[in-house]
């Protein structure tokens, strides 16, 4: 691997996966920016030593960077979404019912990745109780762990040593539920920053600091976001993008906490969604689209007024004519030749393989639900 440091090229060896290395995780998935290039270089250096944790705000590009990193080093990716009520057992194994009614243990994506040599992305470790994550300490530090069904996973060199000392074959060890952890197994954790002064329990506790090497994923600058939007959504009106980015960075740079809270609704991921909608529906009002993205109808009055004021300051005004036009479109709904049309939106009707499993529900159409379907 070669990286540029202080204007010089530095070449070094890093662990890699079993797949062929590629420069991009997929067609059009990753747009290289200076900040992400710097982050990838830092991750390469940390990868030589330890597992990695990316900390950044929601929608800033953590998952995209992690997948680009894995593609560059030839890793197969196993995604594992974490949730608040997850227990230590759920991190490693889950119980499930066999067709005959018996119950058995099923390995989690984390254990599957360890056995198959994949790079597992633990998405959302900030949601999980710190005590639950403590079960991963042996796996991360020593690359060995004992599962709830008695299965033992050992680091590759220790597995070979046990096999040599006991004079047992792989089949004998497999019968004793002893398996090696693949040398290519790696972990990348994704998390949101801890909220200073929050009444809730902080997830970044001292016990967790020893598990990973942490990297901060900074939000993209205005020029970088402009480049990403133009390359991924080339048909979006440039004037709308300029107004949208002006509003976004005005909210992010605000000192008022209420105004700053609105910025989380306009992350880079959300900006791409808004621009994709504007590219498909160029007649739609930018004012209405932003209000839908921020859920302004459900905001407290002070936050809603702050959003309205910032919209006006950025030259984004309400357009009653456009809103009325969109509302009229949503009043019509029809299915023709296997195509469902709600307003100007169309989608093919799914044809299931087993129609007997599709419930026949008595449904009464109304204007509000058709409007919600069109908005989605």
ZIDACOR-V483127 format. One record per residue. N is the residue number from 0. RES is the residue in one letter. PHI is phi in whole degrees, -180 to 180 (999 if undefined). Layout:
BEGIN
n: (N | N)
res: (RES | RES)
phi: (PHI | PHI)
END
This chain:
BEGIN
n: (0 | 1 | 2 | 3 | 4 | 5 | 6 | 7 | 8 | 9 | 10 | 11 | 12 | 13 | 14 | 15 | 16 | 17 | 18 | 19 | 20 | 21 | 22 | 23 | 24 | 25 | 26 | 27 | 28 | 29 | 30 | 31 | 32 | 33 | 34 | 35 | 36 | 37 | 38 | 39 | 40 | 41 | 42 | 43 | 44 | 45 | 46 | 47 | 48 | 49 | 50 | 51 | 52 | 53 | 54 | 55 | 56 | 57 | 58 | 59 | 60 | 61 | 62 | 63 | 64 | 65 | 66 | 67 | 68 | 69 | 70 | 71 | 72 | 73 | 74 | 75 | 76 | 77 | 78 | 79 | 80 | 81 | 82 | 83 | 84 | 85 | 86 | 87 | 88 | 89 | 90 | 91 | 92 | 93 | 94 | 95 | 96 | 97 | 98 | 99 | 100 | 101 | 102 | 103 | 104 | 105 | 106 | 107 | 108 | 109 | 110 | 111 | 112 | 113 | 114 | 115 | 116 | 117 | 118 | 119 | 120 | 121 | 122 | 123 | 124 | 125 | 126 | 127 | 128 | 129 | 130 | 131 | 132 | 133 | 134 | 135 | 136 | 137 | 138 | 139 | 140 | 141 | 142 | 143 | 144 | 145 | 146 | 147 | 148 | 149 | 150 | 151 | 152 | 153 | 154 | 155 | 156 | 157 | 158 | 159 | 160 | 161 | 162 | 163 | 164 | 165 | 166 | 167 | 168 | 169 | 170 | 171 | 172 | 173 | 174 | 175 | 176 | 177 | 178 | 179 | 180 | 181 | 182 | 183 | 184 | 185 | 186 | 187 | 188 | 189 | 190 | 191 | 192 | 193 | 194 | 195 | 196 | 197 | 198 | 199 | 200 | 201 | 202 | 203 | 204 | 205 | 206 | 207 | 208 | 209 | 210 | 211 | 212 | 213 | 214 | 215 | 216 | 217 | 218 | 219 | 220 | 221 | 222 | 223 | 224 | 225 | 226 | 227 | 228 | 229 | 230 | 231 | 232 | 233 | 234 | 235 | 236 | 237 | 238 | 239 | 240 | 241 | 242 | 243 | 244 | 245 | 246 | 247 | 248 | 249 | 250 | 251 | 252 | 253 | 254 | 255 | 256 | 257 | 258 | 259 | 260 | 261 | 262 | 263 | 264 | 265 | 266 | 267 | 268 | 269 | 270 | 271 | 272 | 273 | 274 | 275 | 276 | 277 | 278 | 279 | 280 | 281 | 282 | 283 | 284 | 285 | 286 | 287 | 288 | 289 | 290 | 291 | 292 | 293 | 294 | 295 | 296 | 297 | 298 | 299 | 300 | 301 | 302 | 303 | 304 | 305 | 306 | 307 | 308 | 309 | 310 | 311 | 312 | 313 | 314 | 315 | 316 | 317 | 318 | 319 | 320 | 321 | 322 | 323 | 324 | 325 | 326 | 327 | 328 | 329 | 330 | 331 | 332 | 333 | 334 | 335 | 336 | 337 | 338 | 339 | 340 | 341 | 342 | 343 | 344 | 345 | 346 | 347 | 348 | 349 | 350 | 351 | 352 | 353 | 354 | 355 | 356 | 357 | 358 | 359 | 360 | 361 | 362 | 363 | 364 | 365 | 366 | 367 | 368 | 369 | 370 | 371 | 372 | 373 | 374 | 375)
res: (X | X | X | X | X | X | X | X | X | X | X | X | X | X | X | X | X | X | X | X | X | X | X | X | X | X | X | X | X | X | X | X | X | X | X | X | X | X | X | X | X | X | X | X | X | X | X | X | X | X | X | X | X | X | X | X | X | X | X | X | X | X | X | X | X | X | X | X | X | X | X | X | X | X | X | X | X | X | X | X | X | X | X | X | X | X | X | X | X | X | X | X | X | X | X | X | X | X | X | X | X | X | X | X | X | X | X | X | X | X | X | X | X | X | X | X | X | X | X | X | X | X | X | X | X | X | X | X | X | X | X | X | X | X | X | X | X | X | X | X | X | X | X | X | X | X | X | X | X | X | X | X | X | X | X | X | X | X | X | X | X | X | X | X | X | X | X | X | X | X | X | X | X | X | X | X | X | X | X | X | X | X | X | X | X | X | X | X | X | X | X | X | X | X | X | X | X | X | X | X | X | X | X | X | X | X | X | X | X | X | X | X | X | X | X | X | X | X | X | X | X | X | X | X | X | X | X | X | X | X | X | X | X | X | X | X | X | X | X | X | X | X | X | X | X | X | X | X | X | X | X | X | X | X | X | X | X | X | X | X | X | X | X | X | X | X | X | X | X | X | X | X | X | X | X | X | X | X | X | X | X | X | X | X | X | X | X | X | X | X | X | X | X | X | X | X | X | X | X | X | X | X | X | X | X | X | X | X | X | X | X | X | X | X | X | X | X | X | X | X | X | X | X | X | X | X | X | X | X | X | X | X | X | X | X | X | X | X | X | X | X | X | X | X | X | X | X | X | X | X | X | X | X | X | X | X | X | X | X | X | X | X | X | X | X | X | X | X | X | X | X | X | X | X | X | X)
phi: (999 | -119 | -127 | -99 | -127 | 54 | 81 | -118 | -91 | -119 | -111 | -152 | -94 | -131 | -61 | -141 | -87 | -89 | -85 | -64 | -74 | -129 | -80 | -133 | -72 | 178 | -65 | 78 | -77 | -129 | -108 | -73 | -126 | -56 | -67 | -73 | -62 | -63 | -64 | -63 | -63 | -66 | -66 | -60 | -67 | -68 | -63 | -71 | -112 | -157 | -71 | -121 | -128 | -100 | -112 | -170 | -68 | -61 | 78 | -90 | 112 | -63 | -66 | -64 | -65 | -63 | -71 | -66 | -61 | -66 | -68 | -66 | -106 | 76 | -94 | -83 | -102 | -121 | -89 | -135 | -83 | -98 | -136 | -65 | -89 | -68 | -99 | -62 | -67 | -65 | -66 | -109 | -148 | -130 | -84 | -145 | -101 | -78 | -57 | -86 | 100 | -74 | -109 | -147 | -98 | -122 | -67 | -76 | -56 | -65 | -71 | -60 | -64 | -65 | -77 | -99 | 76 | -98 | -98 | -97 | -104 | -87 | -90 | 101 | -70 | -71 | -81 | -87 | -61 | -57 | -65 | -68 | -70 | -63 | -67 | -88 | -62 | -64 | -66 | -79 | -78 | -109 | 55 | -152 | -164 | -110 | -87 | -72 | -92 | 94 | -67 | -115 | -109 | -120 | -62 | -56 | -68 | -71 | -62 | -65 | -67 | -62 | -62 | -73 | -68 | -91 | 55 | -117 | -88 | -61 | -67 | -63 | -67 | -65 | -66 | -92 | 61 | -118 | -131 | -87 | -84 | -62 | -61 | -85 | -64 | -142 | -126 | -124 | -99 | -120 | -153 | -93 | -62 | -66 | -91 | -69 | 82 | -73 | -75 | -78 | -67 | -75 | -83 | -89 | -94 | -55 | -64 | -83 | -65 | -85 | -81 | -134 | -98 | -97 | -132 | -95 | -94 | -75 | -61 | -68 | -71 | -62 | -67 | -69 | -66 | -61 | -66 | -62 | -65 | -65 | -82 | -89 | -130 | -70 | -92 | -75 | -60 | -65 | -64 | -67 | -64 | -63 | -66 | -65 | -69 | -62 | -65 | -59 | -75 | -67 | -69 | -67 | -91 | -69 | -94 | -72 | -58 | -64 | -70 | -64 | -64 | -72 | -65 | -65 | -80 | -125 | -72 | -59 | -62 | -70 | -63 | -65 | -65 | -62 | -67 | -63 | -67 | -65 | -70 | -83 | -129 | -64 | -83 | -74 | -73 | -64 | -59 | -68 | -64 | -67 | -63 | -68 | -65 | -88 | 52 | -63 | -67 | -108 | -77 | -60 | -60 | -67 | -67 | -65 | -69 | -64 | -64 | -62 | -64 | -68 | -62 | -67 | -63 | -92 | 78 | -104 | -113 | -70 | -126 | -58 | -65 | -66 | -63 | -66 | -65 | -67 | -62 | -67 | -65 | -72 | -74 | -102 | -147 | -154 | -120 | -141 | 55 | 77 | -118 | -92 | -122 | -123 | 64 | -96 | -91 | -130 | -155 | -67 | -77 | -68 | -109 | -70 | -72 | -122 | -67 | -68 | -90 | -89 | -69 | -99 | -105 | -75 | -130 | -108 | -75 | -145 | -64 | -63 | -70 | -67 | -64 | -64 | -64 | -67 | -66 | -67)
END
